[in-house]
Amino acid sequence: MLIRYGYEITLTCPQPTALVCLLSLHEDRAADVRVPETTFTNPDVPVSTYLDLFGNRCRRLVAPAGDFMIWGDATIEDDGALDALVPEARETPVQDLPDECLGYLMGSRYCETDRLSQIAWDLFGKLPPGWSRVQGVCDFVNAHIRFDYMQARATRTAFEAFHERVGVCRDFAHLAVAFCRCLNIPARYVNGHLGDIGVPVVDPMDFSAWIEVFLDGAWYTFDPRNNKRRIGRIVIARGRDAADVPLINSFGPHVLKSFRVWTYEVPAPL
């Protein structure tokens, strides 16, 4: 299947402001691109790109004072399969984990493993280790947090989300990531596009956040917000938590004036 995805974001800056944007497809899906990404800004400004420490493609630019629009659009080929389901996947003992996984066991800006460790073991320590334990974490987080756009807060941490019991998809992801790390299961935060393919359309399209967990030698997708297998995830960026992968990192004040995201299936050419 083919999926078209893109965004249109307008900021208002009181003065020229440096930005780093993580809005492009992750490098590991480059071979699946069928219509390369078209991007532009209005006004037009010079843009440079680089890969960050996590392999995410970043764009550097300076937004001028006033209204500034960032626009992008592309089409990717997807196998149309639901997220993998591997109930036999086992946990890997910490001493046997690959070196690159160890950083995803540590606490981070939004995932306070030190404050949640005892809670995690009390809640999930008796569950069978492996896939079913991670699914138990996602089941709990999905039921524990009430989704509410109006209650979004950029500073809310996993510990705060646990106690406040409200949030948006990033809060679901942060709490699930933190719990998994407390249980010695490497977990990382993911953001990207997730279209309403195969499910009813409920909310306006937005960027989404979910998690990936390392089990039995591979990274697997879990989604504590939706808590169901979905079709057509398009990864933009991965990191320890949202602090590593902001869609737009602004080095100065700005106001978000407008925001539009699209992700939908398109017919294949004859």
VENSUL-V924372 format. One record per backbone hydrogen bond with DSSP energy under -0.5 kcal/mol. CO is the residue of the C=O (numbers start at 1). NH is the residue of the N-H. Records with the same first field share a line. If there is no record, write none. Layout:
CO = NH  NH
//
This chain:
1 = 78
2 = 266
3 = 76
4 = 264
5 = 74
6 = 262
7 = 72
8 = 260
9 = 70
10 = 257  258
11 = 68
12 = 255
13 = 66
17 = 63
18 = 251
19 = 61
20 = 249
21 = 23  59
26 = 29
27 = 30
29 = 32
30 = 33
32 = 77
35 = 75
37 = 39
38 = 73
40 = 71
42 = 69
48 = 60
50 = 58
52 = 55
55 = 27
56 = 52  58
57 = 24
58 = 50
59 = 21
60 = 48
61 = 19  63
63 = 17
66 = 13
68 = 11
69 = 42
70 = 9
71 = 40
72 = 7
73 = 38
74 = 5
75 = 34  35
76 = 3
81 = 232
86 = 89
89 = 131
90 = 216
91 = 93
93 = 96  97
94 = 97
98 = 101  102
99 = 102
101 = 104
102 = 105
103 = 106
104 = 187
108 = 111
110 = 112  158
111 = 108  113
112 = 115  116
113 = 117
116 = 120
117 = 121
118 = 122
119 = 123
120 = 124
121 = 125
124 = 127
130 = 133  134
131 = 135
132 = 136
133 = 137
134 = 138
135 = 139
136 = 140
137 = 141
138 = 142
139 = 143
140 = 144
141 = 145
145 = 147
146 = 167
148 = 151
149 = 152
153 = 156
157 = 161
158 = 162
159 = 163
160 = 164
161 = 165
165 = 146
167 = 148
168 = 171  172
169 = 173
170 = 174
171 = 175
172 = 176
173 = 177
174 = 178
175 = 179
176 = 180
177 = 181
178 = 182
179 = 183
180 = 185
181 = 184
184 = 186
186 = 214
188 = 212
189 = 239
190 = 210
191 = 236  237
192 = 208
193 = 234
195 = 197
196 = 198
197 = 231
200 = 202
206 = 194
208 = 192
210 = 190
211 = 222
212 = 188
213 = 215  220
215 = 218
218 = 215
220 = 213
222 = 211
223 = 227
230 = 83
232 = 195
233 = 235
234 = 193
235 = 26
237 = 191
239 = 189
241 = 244  245
247 = 22
248 = 250
249 = 20  251
250 = 252
255 = 12  257
258 = 10
260 = 8
262 = 6
263 = 196
264 = 4
266 = 2
//
